Amino acid sequence: MELEKINNKIEKITRQVSDQKDGAFTEEEIVPLISYKREITAIPSWPFDVSAITRLGFYLVIPPLTWMGIALMEKMLDLFI
């Protein structure tokens, strides 16, 4: 929605520039809109970052796997001793 508003404003400015005879456009108007558009497109639409979710998954999986590995090594050492 916000991106549509920005695109409409940019399109309006470029139309005004193309309608002018000298074809000059004002950087003061279009540069802030383009940088704002870049910032808006950089914002993820999903509230959770995928890398953060995978990192959390690893943090939840690694301790039980470590405990199981230690238990398995303890059983193997008991067999050999």
N, C-alpha and C positions, 0 to 999 in steps of 0.2 A: 504494500500500500504506500509506504513512504518512498519506496524506490520509484513507483509510478509517478508520484508527485514531482520528484527530482527530475525524472526523465521528461516530464511535461514542461517543467520550467526550462530545462536545457534546450528542448526542442523549440520552445517559444523564443528564446534568445537567439538561437541560430536562424530561425525564420526571420526575425527582425533584422539580423545582420545581413541575410541574403536579400532582403527587401531594400536595404540601404544602397545608395548608388556607389559609395566609396568602398563598401564591403568591410569596413573596419569593425571589429568587435571589441568590447571592453573586457579586459581581463578581470577587472574588479567584480564583474557579475558572474562570469562563467567558471573561473578557476575555483572559487569556494564551493560551487555546486558540484564540480567534478570531484574534488577531494572529499566532499561529503558523501557523494555517491560511492566512492571507493571504500570509505569507512562503513557505510551501510551494507555493502556487498560482502565485507569481511566479517560481519557479525554472523555467527552460526544461527540457523533457524531452530535447531534442536537445542534444548536447554542444557544438555549434557554433552561434554566433549567425549568423543569415542576413545581417545587415548587415555583419558582419566578413568573411564569405565573399565578398559582392559587392564590398566594398572591396578585398579581396585580388585579386579578378578584375580590377578596374580597374587596380590597381597592376601586374598582369602584362600587361595589354593596352595600356596607354597608352604605355610606352616603344617597343615595336615600331611602333605607329601613328605616333608622333612621328618615328621614324627614316625610315619610309616617306614621310611628308609632307615631310620635309627633302629626301630623295632626289628626290621628284617636283618640288619647287620648284627644286632644282639642275638637273634636266633641262630644266625650262621656261625657266630663265634662260639655259642653254646654247643653247637654240633662238633666243632673242631677241637674244643677244649675238653 
